[in-house]
């Protein structure tokens, strides 16, 4: 079987959850499957390099085009250019819903990560809203042969919001990198709580800063810092404003993008991980923190209760006092801290990239 994978979302070389999903899944898929033939479709004027090991496999080829992706998306809305003319294949896989060749007779499999842009359009700038419009996501979801949802929450959101038949959707959880694990804890400087992820309205980082302000009034938290790691996404100005207005702004540190290979170190240095996101289709960072032995406070909304269960303290992201109480419970109660660490280790055993790749391959090869 010949499978074409659309890799355009990797061109910027970012580290978002969707890019993490694509990089890990494709890498494991190519390692797992030596039988089928793969074509990797890559396009854009400026592109981050793909992993060399992907291109060195005897059953893998690359179709590399140099059309500006914004123009490509616009042409694609009118079904141009046709992918059938670019590369022959038996199935097309898109790790995101920016499918190409809408009217193609080639079976399509696409992954949906979340529908936050439908539920909370106020969290997105106009350029992102325009991109979603270009993709004709509902039309393409209905035309797809199968849809992969990264959580049961996302599956049923697709059913309710886009009127997709549930039997067309298969839930396949993402995995966690094996490199994320506990490291020997050495004496360090001041303790800190950590947020890692994109800095944008959906992630609710402002609420975490307000909670930190309250926590700092306690003697137990007097020496603590709040480390905020990750790229500035869009509409992040309110987060900066919240930090600048904090009486403890000198203890709030923005450290920018963390290279994937360095995430294990920042997680292991933290005492507490906080993730009060309003909307998640899956939620990598809380699981990554758990894999490193760090107790987690997270939102009780959307997919996070499904992914975390009782292995984290789940709070109402709209209630600052709930976030504060959960953090205090972990710091003031060593028994609760140890319970969460142990429960976290058990929880992350459910998420494995080899299992994700194997189940995805089953879906792809069943589309003939």
C-alpha positions as CSV (number, residue, x, y, z in Angstrom):
1,X,0.0,0.0,0.0
2,X,1.2,3.5,-0.8
3,X,0.4,6.2,1.9
4,X,1.0,9.9,1.4
5,X,1.4,12.0,4.5
6,X,0.9,15.8,4.4
7,X,3.7,17.4,6.5
8,X,3.1,21.1,5.8
9,X,2.4,21.9,9.4
10,X,6.1,21.1,10.3
11,X,7.5,23.8,8.0
12,X,7.9,26.4,10.8
13,X,9.9,24.0,13.1
14,X,7.7,24.8,16.1
15,X,6.9,22.8,19.2
16,X,3.1,23.0,19.5
17,X,1.1,20.0,20.5
18,X,0.1,19.3,16.9
19,X,3.7,19.5,15.7
20,X,4.7,17.2,18.6
21,X,2.0,14.8,17.6
22,X,3.1,14.8,13.9
23,X,6.8,14.5,14.6
24,X,6.4,11.6,17.1
25,X,3.7,9.7,15.2
26,X,5.4,9.9,11.8
27,X,8.7,8.9,13.2
28,X,7.3,5.9,15.0
29,X,5.1,5.0,12.0
30,X,8.0,4.9,9.7
31,X,10.0,2.8,12.2
32,X,7.2,0.4,12.8
33,X,6.1,-0.2,9.2
34,X,8.6,-1.6,6.8
35,X,6.0,-3.1,4.5
36,X,4.1,-0.2,3.0
37,X,5.4,2.6,0.9
38,X,5.3,6.3,2.1
39,X,5.5,9.6,0.3
40,X,6.0,12.7,2.5
41,X,4.5,15.8,1.0
42,X,6.3,19.0,2.1
43,X,5.6,22.5,0.8
44,X,6.6,26.1,1.5
45,X,9.2,28.7,0.6
46,X,11.0,28.4,3.9
47,X,10.9,25.1,5.6
48,X,12.5,23.5,8.7
49,X,14.5,20.4,7.8
50,X,12.7,17.1,8.2
51,X,14.5,14.4,10.3
52,X,17.2,12.8,8.1
53,X,16.3,9.3,9.2
54,X,12.8,9.7,7.7
55,X,14.3,10.3,4.3
56,X,16.9,7.6,4.5
57,X,14.4,4.7,4.6
58,X,14.1,2.6,1.5
59,X,10.3,2.7,1.5
60,X,10.0,6.5,1.9
61,X,10.2,9.3,-0.7
62,X,9.8,13.0,-0.5
63,X,7.7,15.4,-2.7
64,X,9.1,18.8,-2.0
65,X,7.2,21.9,-3.4
66,X,8.0,25.6,-3.0
67,X,4.6,27.2,-3.2
68,X,3.9,29.8,-0.4
69,X,1.6,27.9,2.0
70,X,-0.8,30.8,2.4
71,X,-1.3,30.8,-1.4
72,X,-1.5,27.0,-1.4
73,X,-4.3,27.1,1.2
74,X,-6.2,29.7,-0.8
75,X,-5.9,27.7,-4.0
76,X,-6.8,24.6,-2.1
77,X,-10.2,26.1,-1.1
78,X,-11.0,25.9,-4.7
79,X,-9.6,22.4,-5.0
80,X,-6.3,23.5,-6.7
81,X,-3.8,22.1,-7.1
82,X,-5.1,18.5,-7.2
83,X,-2.9,16.2,-5.1
84,X,-3.6,13.3,-7.5
85,X,-1.5,15.1,-10.0
86,X,1.3,15.7,-7.5
87,X,1.7,12.1,-6.2
88,X,-0.1,8.8,-6.7
89,X,-1.1,7.0,-3.5
90,X,-3.7,4.6,-2.1
91,X,-4.4,6.8,0.9
92,X,-3.7,10.3,2.3
93,X,-3.0,11.0,5.9
94,X,-3.2,14.5,7.3
95,X,-2.1,14.9,11.0
96,X,-4.3,18.1,11.1
97,X,-7.4,19.1,9.2
98,X,-5.6,21.1,6.5
99,X,-6.5,18.4,3.9
100,X,-5.6,18.8,0.3
101,X,-7.5,17.8,-2.8
102,X,-11.0,18.0,-1.5
103,X,-12.6,16.2,-4.5
104,X,-9.9,13.5,-4.7
105,X,-11.0,9.9,-5.0
106,X,-8.1,8.9,-2.9
107,X,-9.3,7.9,0.6
108,X,-8.4,10.5,3.3
109,X,-7.7,10.0,6.9
110,X,-7.4,13.1,9.0
111,X,-6.7,13.8,12.7
112,X,-8.7,16.4,14.7
113,X,-7.1,17.7,17.8
114,X,-9.8,20.0,19.1
115,X,-12.5,22.4,18.1
116,X,-11.5,25.3,20.4
117,X,-11.9,27.7,17.5
118,X,-15.6,26.9,17.3
119,X,-16.3,27.1,21.1
120,X,-14.1,30.1,21.8
121,X,-13.5,32.3,18.7
122,X,-12.6,35.2,21.0
123,X,-9.3,33.3,21.8
124,X,-8.1,33.6,18.2
125,X,-6.9,36.6,16.1
126,X,-8.5,37.4,12.7
127,X,-5.7,35.7,10.8
128,X,-6.3,32.4,12.5
129,X,-10.1,32.7,11.9
130,X,-9.3,33.3,8.3
131,X,-7.1,30.2,8.1
132,X,-9.9,28.1,9.6
133,X,-12.3,29.5,7.1
134,X,-9.9,28.6,4.3
135,X,-9.7,25.0,5.4
136,X,-13.4,24.2,5.1
137,X,-13.0,21.9,8.0
138,X,-16.6,20.7,8.3
139,X,-16.8,19.9,4.6
140,X,-13.5,18.0,4.7
141,X,-14.4,16.2,7.9
142,X,-17.5,14.9,6.2
143,X,-15.6,13.9,3.0
144,X,-12.9,12.1,5.0
145,X,-12.9,8.3,4.9
146,X,-12.0,8.1,8.6
147,X,-11.2,10.6,11.3
148,X,-8.8,10.1,14.2
149,X,-9.7,12.0,17.4
150,X,-7.0,12.4,20.0
151,X,-9.5,11.9,22.9
152,X,-13.1,10.7,23.5
153,X,-13.9,14.3,24.3
154,X,-12.8,15.4,20.8
155,X,-14.6,12.6,19.2
156,X,-18.0,13.5,20.7
157,X,-17.3,17.2,20.1
158,X,-17.0,16.3,16.3
159,X,-20.2,14.5,16.5
160,X,-22.1,17.3,18.2
161,X,-20.5,20.3,16.4
162,X,-19.8,19.0,12.9
163,X,-22.6,16.3,12.7
164,X,-20.0,13.6,12.0
165,X,-21.2,10.0,12.4
166,X,-19.5,8.5,15.4
167,X,-18.7,5.2,13.6
168,X,-16.5,7.2,11.3
169,X,-14.3,8.4,14.1
170,X,-11.7,6.4,16.0
171,X,-10.1,7.6,19.2
172,X,-6.4,7.1,19.4
173,X,-4.5,8.6,22.3
174,X,-1.2,10.3,21.7
175,X,2.0,9.1,23.4
176,X,4.7,10.5,25.7
177,X,8.3,10.5,24.9
178,X,10.4,7.9,26.7
179,X,13.1,10.6,27.3
180,X,10.7,12.3,29.8
181,X,11.5,10.7,33.1
182,X,12.6,11.6,36.6
183,X,16.2,12.6,37.1
184,X,18.2,12.7,40.4
185,X,17.2,15.8,42.3
186,X,20.2,17.9,43.3
187,X,20.3,20.9,45.5
188,X,19.1,23.9,43.5
189,X,18.1,27.5,44.0
190,X,14.7,28.7,44.8
191,X,11.7,26.5,44.3
192,X,9.3,27.3,41.5
193,X,6.0,26.3,40.0
194,X,6.0,25.8,36.2
195,X,3.8,26.4,33.3
196,X,5.0,25.1,29.9
197,X,3.0,25.7,26.7
198,X,1.9,28.3,24.3
199,X,1.2,31.7,25.8
200,X,-2.2,32.6,24.4
201,X,-5.7,33.2,25.8
202,X,-6.9,29.6,25.7
203,X,-4.2,28.5,28.1
204,X,-5.4,30.9,30.9
205,X,-1.9,31.8,32.0
206,X,-3.2,35.1,33.5
207,X,-5.2,33.1,36.0
208,X,-2.1,31.2,37.0
209,X,-0.3,34.5,37.6
210,X,-3.2,35.8,39.8
211,X,-3.0,32.5,41.8
212,X,0.7,33.0,42.2
213,X,0.1,36.5,43.6
214,X,-2.1,35.0,46.4
215,X,0.2,32.0,47.0
216,X,3.2,34.4,47.6
217,X,1.4,36.0,50.6
218,X,2.0,32.7,52.5
219,X,5.3,32.2,54.3
220,X,5.6,28.7,52.6
221,X,5.7,30.3,49.2
222,X,7.8,33.4,50.1
223,X,10.9,32.1,48.2
224,X,9.0,30.6,45.3
225,X,9.1,31.7,41.7
226,X,6.8,31.2,38.8
227,X,8.5,30.0,35.6
228,X,6.5,30.4,32.4
229,X,8.1,28.5,29.5
230,X,7.0,28.5,25.9
231,X,6.5,30.7,22.8
232,X,4.3,33.7,22.8
233,X,1.4,32.7,20.6
234,X,-1.2,35.3,19.8
235,X,-3.2,37.8,21.9
236,X,-0.6,37.3,24.7
237,X,-0.5,41.0,25.7
238,X,-2.9,40.4,28.7
239,X,-0.5,37.9,30.1
240,X,2.4,40.3,30.0
241,X,0.2,43.0,31.5
242,X,-0.8,40.7,34.3
243,X,2.8,39.9,35.1
244,X,3.9,43.6,35.0
245,X,1.2,44.5,37.4
246,X,2.0,41.8,39.8
247,X,3.6,42.9,43.1
248,X,5.8,39.8,42.7
249,X,6.7,40.5,39.1
250,X,10.4,40.0,39.9
251,X,9.6,36.4,40.7
252,X,7.8,35.7,37.5
253,X,10.2,34.6,34.8
254,X,9.4,34.1,31.1
255,X,12.1,31.9,29.7
256,X,10.8,31.4,26.1
257,X,10.8,28.3,23.9
258,X,12.2,25.2,25.4
259,X,13.8,22.8,22.9
260,X,12.1,19.3,23.1
261,X,15.3,17.7,24.3
262,X,15.6,20.2,27.2
263,X,12.0,19.8,28.5
264,X,13.0,16.9,30.7
265,X,15.4,19.2,32.6
266,X,12.9,22.1,33.2
267,X,10.2,19.7,34.4
268,X,12.6,17.9,36.8
269,X,13.6,21.2,38.4
270,X,10.0,22.3,39.1
271,X,8.2,21.6,42.4
272,X,4.7,22.0,40.9
273,X,3.2,22.1,37.4
274,X,0.2,24.3,36.7
275,X,-2.1,24.1,33.7
276,X,-5.4,25.9,34.0
277,X,-6.3,25.7,30.3
278,X,-9.8,26.5,29.3
279,X,-9.8,24.1,26.4
280,X,-7.7,21.1,25.4
281,X,-8.3,18.3,22.9
282,X,-5.6,16.2,24.6
283,X,-3.0,18.0,26.7
284,X,0.6,17.0,26.5
285,X,2.3,19.2,29.1
286,X,0.5,17.8,32.2
287,X,1.4,14.3,31.2
288,X,5.0,15.3,30.5
289,X,5.2,16.7,34.0
290,X,3.8,13.5,35.5
291,X,6.3,11.4,33.5
292,X,9.1,13.4,35.3
293,X,7.5,13.0,38.7
294,X,6.0,16.4,39.2
295,X,2.6,16.9,40.8
296,X,0.0,18.6,38.6
297,X,-2.7,21.1,39.0
298,X,-4.9,21.3,35.9
299,X,-8.2,22.4,34.6
300,X,-11.3,20.3,35.1
301,X,-12.6,21.1,31.6
302,X,-12.8,19.5,28.1
303,X,-10.4,16.5,27.7
304,X,-8.3,17.0,30.8
305,X,-10.4,14.9,33.2
306,X,-10.4,12.1,30.7
307,X,-6.6,12.3,30.2
308,X,-5.6,12.9,33.9
309,X,-8.4,11.4,36.0
310,X,-7.5,11.5,39.7
311,X,-3.8,11.6,39.0
312,X,-3.9,15.4,39.2
313,X,-5.8,18.0,41.2
314,X,-8.4,19.3,38.8
315,X,-9.8,22.8,39.3
316,X,-12.3,25.2,37.9
317,X,-10.1,27.4,35.6
318,X,-12.4,30.4,36.2
319,X,-11.9,30.2,40.0
320,X,-8.6,31.6,41.2
321,X,-9.2,30.4,44.7
322,X,-9.5,26.8,43.5
323,X,-6.1,27.0,41.8
324,X,-4.6,28.5,45.0
325,X,-6.2,25.8,47.2
326,X,-4.9,23.0,45.0
327,X,-1.4,24.3,45.0
328,X,-1.4,24.8,48.7
329,X,-2.7,21.2,49.2
330,X,0.4,19.9,47.4
331,X,2.9,22.0,49.1
332,X,1.4,21.9,52.6
333,X,0.6,18.2,52.5
334,X,3.6,15.9,51.7
335,X,1.3,12.8,51.6
336,X,-0.9,14.4,48.9
337,X,2.2,15.3,47.0
338,X,3.5,11.8,47.0
339,X,0.1,10.4,46.1
340,X,-0.1,12.6,43.0
341,X,3.5,11.7,42.0
342,X,2.7,8.0,42.2
343,X,-0.7,8.3,40.5
344,X,1.0,10.4,37.7
345,X,3.5,7.6,37.0
346,X,0.7,5.1,36.7
347,X,-1.4,7.4,34.5
348,X,1.3,8.0,31.9
349,X,1.7,4.3,31.3
350,X,-1.6,4.6,29.3
351,X,0.1,6.8,26.6
352,X,2.7,5.2,24.3
353,X,3.8,6.3,20.8
354,X,4.3,2.8,19.6
355,X,0.7,2.0,20.5
356,X,-0.4,5.2,18.8
357,X,1.5,4.5,15.6
358,X,0.2,0.9,15.5
359,X,-3.4,1.9,15.9
360,X,-3.0,4.7,13.3
361,X,-1.5,2.2,10.9
362,X,-4.5,-0.1,11.3
363,X,-6.8,2.8,10.4
364,X,-4.6,3.8,7.3
365,X,-4.4,0.3,5.9
366,X,-8.1,-0.3,6.3
367,X,-9.0,2.6,4.0
368,X,-8.3,0.9,0.7
